[in-house]
Amino acid sequence: MLAFLGNLGFTELLVIALICLLLFGARKLPELAHSMGSSVQAFKKGMREGSEEAPKADAKPKADSPNGHH
C-alpha cells in the first residue's frame, strides 16, 4: 500500500516534516497525528470485521432460483 515510502530517505522525510510544520503549525501537528492514528485504527478494525464476515457469507447455502433451474 505504501511501498513508495521505502524509496524515501531521511532527507526527504525531514523535508516533508518541515513542510507539514510550516503548513499546520506546531500546535496542530499532534492533533493531526492523533486523528490520522484513529483513522488508521478504524480502517484496520473495519478490514478485520470484513474478513471475519466473508467466510460466514460464503458458508450460507445458496437458494434455488425461482424458476427451478440452477
MDTraj code that builds the backbone (N, CA, C; nanometers):
import mdtraj as md
import numpy as np

residues = "MET LEU ALA PHE LEU GLY ASN LEU GLY PHE THR GLU LEU LEU VAL ILE ALA LEU ILE CYS LEU LEU LEU PHE GLY ALA ARG LYS LEU PRO GLU LEU ALA HIS SER MET GLY SER SER VAL GLN ALA PHE LYS LYS GLY MET ARG GLU GLY SER GLU GLU ALA PRO LYS ALA ASP ALA LYS PRO LYS ALA ASP SER PRO ASN GLY HIS HIS".split()
xyz = np.array([
    [0.0827, -0.1188, 0.0000],
    [0.0000, 0.0000, 0.0000],
    [0.0868, 0.1248, 0.0000],
    [0.1797, 0.1324, 0.0902],
    [0.2681, 0.2487, 0.0975],
    [0.4099, 0.2104, 0.0579],
    [0.4221, 0.1385, -0.0516],
    [0.5522, 0.0903, -0.0962],
    [0.6451, 0.2047, -0.1323],
    [0.5903, 0.3165, -0.1773],
    [0.6743, 0.4291, -0.2168],
    [0.7504, 0.4883, -0.0984],
    [0.7057, 0.4623, 0.0242],
    [0.7766, 0.5156, 0.1405],
    [0.9134, 0.4505, 0.1584],
    [0.9312, 0.3307, 0.1059],
    [1.0604, 0.2639, 0.1135],
    [1.1663, 0.3345, 0.0320],
    [1.1257, 0.4129, -0.0656],
    [1.2193, 0.4839, -0.1530],
    [1.2598, 0.6196, -0.0959],
    [1.1959, 0.6636, 0.0107],
    [1.2270, 0.7937, 0.0690],
    [1.3413, 0.7799, 0.1693],
    [1.4367, 0.8682, 0.1578],
    [1.5480, 0.8696, 0.2519],
    [1.5193, 0.9630, 0.3679],
    [1.6149, 0.9730, 0.4572],
    [1.5992, 1.0577, 0.5760],
    [1.5793, 1.2039, 0.5367],
    [1.6565, 1.2488, 0.4385],
    [1.6479, 1.3889, 0.3960],
    [1.5089, 1.4220, 0.3422],
    [1.4540, 1.3327, 0.2599],
    [1.3212, 1.3562, 0.2044],
    [1.2161, 1.3604, 0.3146],
    [1.2247, 1.2675, 0.4091],
    [1.1298, 1.2653, 0.5207],
    [1.1416, 1.3910, 0.6060],
    [1.2631, 1.4390, 0.6240],
    [1.2845, 1.5614, 0.7011],
    [1.2221, 1.6821, 0.6303],
    [1.2380, 1.6889, 0.4994],
    [1.1789, 1.7982, 0.4230],
    [1.0264, 1.7925, 0.4315],
    [0.9690, 1.6744, 0.4203],
    [0.8238, 1.6590, 0.4319],
    [0.7760, 1.7016, 0.5701],
    [0.8488, 1.6624, 0.6737],
    [0.8130, 1.7012, 0.8103],
    [0.8184, 1.8528, 0.8282],
    [0.9202, 1.9168, 0.7719],
    [0.9313, 2.0620, 0.7825],
    [0.8184, 2.1327, 0.7074],
    [0.7817, 2.0816, 0.5923],
    [0.6706, 2.1407, 0.5174],
    [0.5406, 2.1278, 0.5967],
    [0.5179, 2.0122, 0.6562],
    [0.3986, 1.9937, 0.7400],
    [0.3999, 2.0897, 0.8577],
    [0.5155, 2.1072, 0.9183],
    [0.5277, 2.2001, 1.0304],
    [0.4939, 2.3423, 0.9874],
    [0.5410, 2.3821, 0.8705],
    [0.5120, 2.5164, 0.8208],
    [0.3642, 2.5330, 0.7835],
    [0.3055, 2.4294, 0.7257],
    [0.1667, 2.4387, 0.6819],
    [0.0673, 2.4387, 0.7982],
    [0.0910, 2.3510, 0.8944],
    [-0.0081, 2.3305, 1.0002],
    [0.0297, 2.3934, 1.1330],
    [0.1550, 2.4209, 1.1549],
    [0.1980, 2.4786, 1.2815],
    [0.2233, 2.3715, 1.3866],
    [0.3042, 2.4059, 1.4836],
    [0.3457, 2.3095, 1.5860],
    [0.2298, 2.2661, 1.6749],
    [0.1320, 2.3513, 1.6949],
    [0.0204, 2.3167, 1.7835],
    [-0.0762, 2.2183, 1.7192],
    [-0.0891, 2.2237, 1.5886],
    [-0.1849, 2.1372, 1.5184],
    [-0.1290, 1.9987, 1.4871],
    [0.0031, 1.9839, 1.4779],
    [0.0607, 1.8562, 1.4358],
    [0.0239, 1.7398, 1.5274],
    [0.0322, 1.7524, 1.6604],
    [-0.0081, 1.6391, 1.7448],
    [-0.1555, 1.6023, 1.7261],
    [-0.2400, 1.7026, 1.7080],
    [-0.3823, 1.6776, 1.6858],
    [-0.4036, 1.6036, 1.5535],
    [-0.3327, 1.6449, 1.4500],
    [-0.3428, 1.5784, 1.3202],
    [-0.2902, 1.4348, 1.3263],
    [-0.1809, 1.4150, 1.3981],
    [-0.1240, 1.2808, 1.4115],
    [-0.2216, 1.1885, 1.4856],
    [-0.2850, 1.2400, 1.5891],
    [-0.3825, 1.1610, 1.6644],
    [-0.5019, 1.1250, 1.5749],
    [-0.5470, 1.2205, 1.4966],
    [-0.6588, 1.1974, 1.4058],
    [-0.6230, 1.0919, 1.3014],
    [-0.5041, 1.1010, 1.2462],
    [-0.4596, 1.0017, 1.1479],
    [-0.4502, 0.8623, 1.2098],
    [-0.3970, 0.8562, 1.3316],
    [-0.3867, 0.7275, 1.4016],
    [-0.5229, 0.6665, 1.4265],
    [-0.6179, 0.7486, 1.4669],
    [-0.7537, 0.6998, 1.4903],
    [-0.8165, 0.6504, 1.3606],
    [-0.7920, 0.7202, 1.2531],
    [-0.8468, 0.6805, 1.1234],
    [-0.7884, 0.5471, 1.0778],
    [-0.6589, 0.5300, 1.0930],
    [-0.5939, 0.4051, 1.0537],
    [-0.6455, 0.2902, 1.1395],
    [-0.6616, 0.3154, 1.2690],
    [-0.7119, 0.2120, 1.3597],
    [-0.8548, 0.1712, 1.3210],
    [-0.9401, 0.2663, 1.2898],
    [-1.0767, 0.2361, 1.2490],
    [-1.0780, 0.1600, 1.1165],
    [-0.9905, 0.1969, 1.0246],
    [-0.9816, 0.1271, 0.8963],
    [-0.9400, -0.0184, 0.9160],
    [-0.8391, -0.0412, 0.9990],
    [-0.7928, -0.1778, 1.0252],
    [-0.9019, -0.2601, 1.0918],
    [-0.9761, -0.1994, 1.1842],
    [-1.0857, -0.2696, 1.2514],
    [-1.1917, -0.3093, 1.1492],
    [-1.2255, -0.2185, 1.0596],
    [-1.3223, -0.2491, 0.9550],
    [-1.2746, -0.3606, 0.8638],
    [-1.1470, -0.3607, 0.8313],
    [-1.0918, -0.4663, 0.7463],
    [-1.0982, -0.6019, 0.8173],
    [-1.0668, -0.6034, 0.9464],
    [-1.0739, -0.7286, 1.0232],
    [-1.2173, -0.7801, 1.0283],
    [-1.3119, -0.6909, 1.0570],
    [-1.4517, -0.7317, 1.0648],
    [-1.5020, -0.7802, 0.9298],
    [-1.4589, -0.7161, 0.8244],
    [-1.4986, -0.7580, 0.6901],
    [-1.4433, -0.8946, 0.6547],
    [-1.3191, -0.9219, 0.6944],
    [-1.2600, -1.0515, 0.6626],
    [-1.3191, -1.1621, 0.7484],
    [-1.3686, -1.1278, 0.8674],
    [-1.4336, -1.2283, 0.9520],
    [-1.5727, -1.2614, 0.8989],
    [-1.6408, -1.1651, 0.8381],
    [-1.7744, -1.1867, 0.7852],
    [-1.7716, -1.2579, 0.6512],
    [-1.6641, -1.2462, 0.5761],
    [-1.6562, -1.3067, 0.4435],
    [-1.6733, -1.4586, 0.4479],
    [-1.6060, -1.5328, 0.5362],
    [-1.6285, -1.6783, 0.5395],
    [-1.7721, -1.7130, 0.5793],
    [-1.8341, -1.6324, 0.6638],
    [-1.9726, -1.6589, 0.7035],
    [-2.0647, -1.6445, 0.5832],
    [-2.0399, -1.5446, 0.5012],
    [-2.1232, -1.5226, 0.3824],
    [-2.1048, -1.6359, 0.2823],
    [-1.9841, -1.6902, 0.2714],
    [-1.9576, -1.7997, 0.1788],
    [-2.0208, -1.9296, 0.2260],
    [-2.0405, -1.9459, 0.3561],
    [-2.0928, -2.0690, 0.4125],
    [-2.2441, -2.0792, 0.3999],
    [-2.3135, -1.9706, 0.3684],
    [-2.4592, -1.9732, 0.3561],
    [-2.4985, -2.0583, 0.2361],
    [-2.6013, -2.1414, 0.2521],
    [-2.6458, -2.2220, 0.1365],
    [-2.7113, -2.1319, 0.0332],
    [-2.6911, -2.1689, -0.0917],
    [-2.7487, -2.0909, -0.1997],
    [-2.8937, -2.1323, -0.2197],
    [-2.9806, -2.0339, -0.2313],
    [-3.1221, -2.0600, -0.2523],
    [-3.1461, -2.0984, -0.3979],
    [-3.2449, -2.1847, -0.4189],
    [-3.2799, -2.2220, -0.5552],
    [-3.3387, -2.1030, -0.6279],
    [-3.3166, -2.0993, -0.7564],
    [-3.3727, -1.9900, -0.8349],
    [-3.5247, -2.0083, -0.8430],
    [-3.5978, -1.9002, -0.8614],
    [-3.7439, -1.9082, -0.8616],
    [-3.8018, -1.9975, -0.9716],
    [-3.7306, -2.0101, -1.0828],
    [-3.7847, -2.0923, -1.1925],
    [-3.7407, -2.2389, -1.1827],
    [-3.6627, -2.2729, -1.0812],
    [-3.6237, -2.4117, -1.0587],
    [-3.4963, -2.4536, -1.1289],
    [-3.4402, -2.3688, -1.2140],
    [-3.3146, -2.4003, -1.2842],
    [-3.1956, -2.3523, -1.2038],
    [-3.0832, -2.4218, -1.2173],
    [-2.9622, -2.3822, -1.1451],
    [-2.8667, -2.3146, -1.2342],
])
top = md.Topology()
chain = top.add_chain()
for i, resn in enumerate(residues, 1):
    res = top.add_residue(resn, chain, resSeq=i)
    for name in ("N", "CA", "C"):
        top.add_atom(name, md.element.get_by_symbol(name[0]), res)
traj = md.Trajectory(xyz[None], top)
